Amino acid sequence: MSQHNHLAQVSPGEAGEDDGRPLSVSARLGRLQFHHSGKFRLLQLADVQEGPKVSPDTVKLIAAACDASRPDLVVFTGNQLAGYDTAYERTFRKRRWSTPLDGVYSAGLSMGGALGFGGASVSRTGGSGVNGGSAASNGAVSQAEGSGASGRDADQVRHQELKHTEDLVRRTVELITGPLVERGIPFAVTYGNHDFQCGLDTDQMDAIYREFPGCLNPEATAARPAKPYVLRGSVLPDQEAYVCQPGTFALPVADTEGKGRVMGLVLLDSGDYAQSGGYGSPSRQALDFLGAVPGLVGNRSMVFQHMPLPQFYNLLKPVSSTTAYAVQGYRRFDSQCYILDESRTYAGSYLGEGVSCPDEDSGEFDILTRGKGYFALFAGHDHRNGFVGKTDGIVLGATPTCGFGSYGPVPRKRAARLFEFDIRHPHHPRTQLLEFGDLVGRPSSHKVYTFAMSHVPTSTGDAVNLLRRPGFLAGGLTALAGLVASWGSSRRKRP
């Protein structure tokens, strides 16, 4: 797998003329399948993280990335929703279990909504409270209960609040998937640590996504991991899927004739929070499924999930805190500062923050390296990281946020990640970040963003563009850009 920076401007019109057919070739073929040209393209969208009022720039980036890359499939790798948005203050829950601070968080959201901070809070009658466990059966205390109303009235109020949250989530999903629906591009979804905080459980969110044309998430009720489930009624009626849980499933990709399986694409719900502290890990059922997938698909697979693994630190080099562009590690790694290890990471990689991974090693990486059943894992979560590297035979990649509703790089660096697979070597795809500055230009929002890039690309190979083949002049400019980057990095001081 190789990674390239995208420097040349690509306009939507260069993607090809609209002939009324789906933009996705696989959508035309009825299954995820390599084209007759021998190519297959996938677009990863990480950390959209929007509330009901989705930033127009987020939608512009998604649309422009689709037009430029013409993907067969789009994969959302979690935190599509900013579940902490004040619009969800009535149903918000910080954790899936009850905590003593739930009331404090709820009060903070309510105050933030009243002051107009951070969300799209919508006035409505009903109770207030925080969901501590299941969204439908939690111990939240509503105004109806506080005023002496019957338990039935309280349940009705909670039901109304959850229905309102469903409507708000539906609004967000409609906006962020709109560019895909309009272009006939199939998409698949997994979940992160903020999605559930809106108050809905994963199966409820899964059902909302399936309301929109193109969603390939199979119903969890069909979960029989050892038996393929055909997605009849979807935009890919001939596509098979292996189902484990909501947000955890595998999609085989067929060869150019649609007969053999070339590889598998696994979406894995990587968990949210651990009761012991820090971030959580995949469920035992999901890990067992991950171990079974190579035998089910019959070929090697690639994993997409929200949370990075502790092994991502294998791609970093421990350095002193005074080293230029060094970042501090996260939690169990916070006693050390790091930069990218250039001997293990690919050209064009950058590190903007410590890798926020679970404290405990769930054994997932051991599953990936067992028996050569997998070749790569890509995650999101860390909005300011965009690097790719290889450790123990597995390619690991971090994709920055594509959204404009939360923290991240400067606007021009927010990006979608394109993967291009070649039938001649399908387990060694090329990848590049399709950045907002190149695809769209200047943002429409005047919001203040923060960015701290701690690794500056220095290789002349960084500037290769996956979307189109450069001519002689473009190749010369590419080399010049790389030399300038190398010269600039040698003179740059730590901010």
ZAMARGU-4260 file (C-alpha; in steps of 0.2 Angstrom, whole numbers, plus 5000, padded with zeros to 4 digits):
<rodrens>
0) 5000/5000/5000 | 5006/5017/4996 | 5000/5034/5001 | 5001/5050/4991 | 4997/5068/4994
5) 4984/5077/4983 | 4991/5093/4977 | 4983/5097/4961 | 4966/5105/4960 | 4952/5093/4954
10) 4935/5100/4949 | 4919/5090/4950 | 4918/5090/4931 | 4934/5080/4929 | 4925/5065/4937
15) 4915/5062/4921 | 4899/5068/4913 | 4882/5064/4922 | 4874/5051/4911 | 4860/5047/4923
20) 4867/5031/4929 | 4874/5028/4947 | 4891/5036/4949 | 4897/5019/4957 | 4901/5006/4945
25) 4897/4993/4958 | 4880/5000/4959 | 4877/4997/4940 | 4884/4979/4942 | 4873/4975/4957
30) 4887/4970/4969 | 4904/4976/4975 | 4915/4971/4961 | 4931/4975/4952 | 4928/4985/4936
35) 4933/4977/4919 | 4947/4990/4920 | 4953/4980/4935 | 4950/4994/4948 | 4939/4996/4963
40) 4938/5012/4973 | 4932/5015/4991 | 4930/5032/5000 | 4932/5033/5019 | 4923/5047/5028
45) 4929/5048/5046 | 4922/5059/5060 | 4909/5069/5051 | 4903/5073/5069 | 4889/5084/5066
50) 4873/5089/5075 | 4856/5092/5066 | 4863/5108/5059 | 4876/5101/5047 | 4890/5113/5041
55) 4888/5116/5022 | 4907/5114/5021 | 4905/5096/5027 | 4892/5092/5013 | 4903/5101/5000
60) 4918/5090/5005 | 4908/5074/5004 | 4900/5079/4987 | 4917/5085/4980 | 4926/5069/4985
65) 4913/5058/4978 | 4914/5068/4961 | 4932/5067/4961 | 4935/5049/4965 | 4919/5040/4958
70) 4920/5027/4972 | 4911/5010/4972 | 4908/5011/4990 | 4908/5025/5004 | 4912/5019/5022
75) 4908/5030/5037 | 4920/5025/5051 | 4910/5031/5066 | 4906/5047/5075 | 4894/5053/5061
80) 4884/5061/5075 | 4890/5074/5088 | 4879/5065/5101 | 4884/5078/5114 | 4875/5092/5103
85) 4863/5102/5114 | 4849/5097/5102 | 4850/5080/5111 | 4850/5087/5129 | 4834/5078/5133
90) 4841/5061/5129 | 4859/5064/5130 | 4870/5051/5140 | 4888/5052/5142 | 4890/5034/5145
95) 4880/5018/5141 | 4879/5015/5160 | 4873/5027/5173 | 4886/5039/5181 | 4884/5051/5196
100) 4888/5066/5185 | 4874/5063/5173 | 4864/5077/5180 | 4878/5089/5179 | 4881/5085/5161
105) 4863/5087/5157 | 4862/5103/5166 | 4878/5109/5156 | 4869/5104/5139 | 4853/5113/5144
110) 4863/5129/5149 | 4873/5128/5133 | 4858/5127/5123 | 4850/5141/5132 | 4865/5152/5128
115) 4866/5146/5110 | 4882/5137/5112 | 4887/5121/5102 | 4871/5115/5095 | 4854/5115/5087
120) 4843/5114/5102 | 4825/5114/5098 | 4812/5120/5110 | 4799/5107/5114 | 4788/5102/5129
125) 4793/5087/5139 | 4805/5081/5153 | 4823/5084/5155 | 4836/5070/5160 | 4850/5059/5154
130) 4849/5042/5148 | 4861/5032/5158 | 4858/5014/5150 | 4847/5009/5136 | 4839/5023/5127
135) 4822/5015/5129 | 4824/5009/5147 | 4835/5020/5157 | 4833/5029/5174 | 4831/5046/5167
140) 4820/5057/5178 | 4809/5068/5168 | 4799/5084/5173 | 4783/5073/5172 | 4790/5062/5185
145) 4797/5076/5196 | 4779/5084/5196 | 4771/5069/5202 | 4765/5062/5186 | 4761/5043/5184
150) 4775/5031/5178 | 4765/5029/5162 | 4765/5048/5159 | 4784/5048/5162 | 4786/5034/5150
155) 4776/5043/5137 | 4786/5058/5139 | 4803/5048/5137 | 4795/5040/5122 | 4791/5057/5114
160) 4809/5064/5118 | 4817/5049/5110 | 4806/5050/5094 | 4811/5068/5093 | 4829/5063/5094
165) 4826/5050/5081 | 4819/5064/5070 | 4835/5075/5073 | 4846/5060/5069 | 4837/5057/5053
170) 4839/5075/5048 | 4858/5073/5050 | 4859/5057/5041 | 4849/5064/5027 | 4861/5078/5025
175) 4877/5069/5026 | 4871/5054/5015 | 4863/5066/5003 | 4877/5068/4991 | 4879/5049/4990
180) 4860/5046/4987 | 4860/5059/4973 | 4875/5050/4965 | 4869/5032/4967 | 4884/5027/4978
185) 4882/5013/4990 | 4888/5016/5008 | 4891/5006/5024 | 4892/5013/5042 | 4900/5008/5058
190) 4900/5018/5075 | 4911/5028/5087 | 4911/5034/5104 | 4900/5049/5101 | 4885/5042/5091
195) 4876/5034/5105 | 4877/5049/5116 | 4862/5056/5107 | 4852/5043/5117 | 4849/5031/5103
200) 4855/5013/5104 | 4866/5006/5089 | 4852/4996/5082 | 4840/5011/5082 | 4853/5021/5072
205) 4856/5007/5061 | 4838/5007/5056 | 4838/5025/5052 | 4853/5023/5040 | 4844/5009/5031
210) 4829/5021/5027 | 4841/5029/5015 | 4844/5022/4997 | 4861/5015/4996 | 4864/5009/5014
215) 4872/4992/5015 | 4870/4989/5033 | 4861/4972/5035 | 4848/4970/5049 | 4856/4963/5065
220) 4841/4951/5066 | 4848/4942/5051 | 4864/4939/5061 | 4870/4921/5057 | 4889/4925/5055
225) 4893/4908/5047 | 4880/4910/5033 | 4880/4924/5020 | 4865/4936/5019 | 4860/4943/5002
230) 4856/4961/5002 | 4840/4959/4992 | 4830/4975/4990 | 4846/4986/4992 | 4855/4995/4978
235) 4866/4980/4977 | 4853/4966/4976 | 4867/4953/4972 | 4878/4958/4986 | 4881/4945/5000
240) 4886/4950/5018 | 4891/4941/5034 | 4882/4949/5049 | 4887/4949/5067 | 4880/4965/5076
245) 4874/4982/5071 | 4889/4991/5064 | 4899/4974/5063 | 4898/4965/5046 | 4909/4959/5031
250) 4906/4963/5013 | 4915/4952/5000 | 4921/4960/4984 | 4920/4950/4968 | 4932/4949/4954
255) 4929/4957/4937 | 4918/4943/4931 | 4908/4943/4948 | 4912/4925/4951 | 4926/4924/4963
260) 4930/4934/4979 | 4945/4944/4978 | 4944/4952/4996 | 4933/4956/5010 | 4929/4973/5018
265) 4925/4972/5037 | 4916/4985/5046 | 4919/4983/5065 | 4910/4992/5079 | 4926/4996/5090
270) 4917/5001/5106 | 4915/5017/5115 | 4921/5019/5133 | 4927/5007/5146 | 4920/5007/5163
275) 4938/5006/5170 | 4942/5022/5161 | 4948/5027/5144 | 4941/5020/5128 | 4932/5004/5125
280) 4936/4989/5114 | 4925/4978/5102 | 4913/4966/5110 | 4919/4948/5112 | 4906/4943/5099
285) 4914/4955/5087 | 4931/4949/5090 | 4926/4931/5087 | 4918/4936/5071 | 4934/4945/5066
290) 4943/4929/5068 | 4930/4919/5058 | 4929/4931/5043 | 4944/4925/5033 | 4937/4908/5032
295) 4920/4914/5028 | 4926/4926/5014 | 4939/4914/5007 | 4952/4928/5005 | 4961/4942/5014
300) 4951/4956/5021 | 4953/4975/5026 | 4945/4982/5042 | 4937/4999/5045 | 4933/5005/5062
305) 4932/5020/5073 | 4945/5017/5086 | 4964/5015/5083 | 4973/5001/5091 | 4987/5002/5103
310) 4998/4995/5090 | 4997/5012/5081 | 5010/5018/5092 | 5022/5005/5084 | 5022/5018/5069
315) 5028/5032/5081 | 5046/5035/5088 | 5048/5040/5106 | 5057/5056/5108 | 5061/5070/5121
320) 5048/5083/5124 | 5059/5096/5117 | 5060/5088/5100 | 5052/5098/5086 | 5034/5093/5082
325) 5033/5080/5096 | 5016/5076/5103 | 5012/5068/5120 | 5005/5051/5120 | 4988/5047/5127
330) 4984/5039/5144 | 4995/5024/5146 | 5007/5032/5133 | 5006/5049/5141 | 5023/5048/5149
335) 5032/5049/5132 | 5032/5061/5117 | 5032/5055/5099 | 5035/5059/5081 | 5031/5048/5066
340) 5044/5035/5063 | 5048/5038/5045 | 5056/5021/5043 | 5038/5013/5046 | 5026/5026/5039
345) 5023/5031/5021 | 5026/5047/5012 | 5013/5061/5015 | 5009/5055/5033 | 5007/5068/5047
350) 5004/5067/5065 | 4994/5081/5074 | 4990/5073/5091 | 4993/5058/5101 | 4984/5042/5096
355) 4969/5040/5107 | 4967/5021/5109 | 4960/5010/5122 | 4971/5007/5138 | 4969/4988/5136
360) 4974/4977/5122 | 4959/4967/5117 | 4969/4955/5106 | 4962/4962/5090 | 4979/4965/5082
365) 4984/4947/5086 | 4968/4941/5077 | 4973/4952/5062 | 4991/4945/5061 | 4985/4927/5063
370) 4986/4916/5047 | 4987/4931/5035 | 4969/4934/5035 | 4970/4953/5035 | 4981/4965/5026
375) 4975/4982/5033 | 4965/4992/5046 | 4960/5010/5045 | 4952/5020/5058 | 4947/5038/5062
380) 4944/5046/5080 | 4960/5057/5080 | 4954/5071/5070 | 4971/5079/5067 | 4980/5063/5062
385) 4983/5057/5044 | 4996/5044/5043 | 4999/5026/5035 | 5012/5014/5040 | 5015/4995/5042
390) 5019/4985/5057 | 5020/4966/5058 | 5013/4964/5041 | 4998/4974/5043 | 4995/4991/5036
395) 4988/5003/5049 | 4980/5020/5044 | 4973/5035/5053 | 4961/5046/5043 | 4957/5064/5048
400) 4940/5072/5051 | 4930/5076/5035 | 4918/5087/5046 | 4917/5105/5050 | 4907/5104/5066
405) 4921/5099/5078 | 4940/5101/5081 | 4952/5096/5068 | 4965/5102/5055 | 4964/5119/5047
410) 4949/5119/5034 | 4960/5115/5019 | 4967/5099/5027 | 4950/5091/5032 | 4949/5077/5020
415) 4941/5060/5014 | 4952/5046/5011 | 4952/5037/4994 | 4958/5019/4991 | 4961/5012/4974
420) 4963/4993/4973 | 4970/4984/4957 | 4965/4967/4953 | 4983/4962/4949 | 4988/4965/4968
425) 4971/4969/4977 | 4979/4967/4994 | 4991/4982/4991 | 4979/4997/4987 | 4985/5014/4985
430) 4978/5028/4996 | 4977/5047/4997 | 4969/5061/5006 | 4957/5071/4996 | 4958/5088/5005
435) 4945/5102/5006 | 4958/5115/5000 | 4961/5105/4984 | 4943/5100/4980 | 4933/5115/4986
440) 4944/5129/4990 | 4940/5142/5004 | 4927/5137/5017 | 4911/5146/5019 | 4911/5147/5038
445) 4921/5160/5048 | 4923/5148/5062 | 4940/5147/5071 | 4949/5130/5069 | 4965/5124/5077
450) 4978/5113/5069 | 4995/5107/5075 | 5004/5097/5062 | 5019/5089/5070 | 5026/5080/5055
455) 5030/5089/5039 | 5032/5078/5023 | 5049/5079/5015 | 5049/5066/5001 | 5048/5072/4983
460) 5036/5057/4981 | 5023/5065/4992 | 5015/5075/4979 | 5009/5061/4967 | 4990/5063/4963
465) 4980/5047/4963 | 4965/5055/4954 | 4974/5058/4937 | 4991/5054/4929 | 5002/5070/4928
470) 5010/5075/4912 | 5028/5080/4910 | 5026/5098/4916 | 5015/5092/4931 | 5028/5079/4935
475) 5042/5093/4936 | 5031/5104/4947 | 5028/5089/4958 | 5046/5086/4961 | 5049/5105/4964
480) 5035/5105/4977 | 5043/5090/4986 | 5060/5099/4986 | 5052/5115/4993 | 5044/5105/5006
485) 5060/5097/5011 | 5069/5114/5011 | 5055/5122/5022 | 5055/5108/5034 | 5073/5109/5038
490) 5071/5128/5042 | 5055/5126/5052 | 5054/5128/5071 | 5042/5121/5083 | 5027/5132/5085
</rodrens>
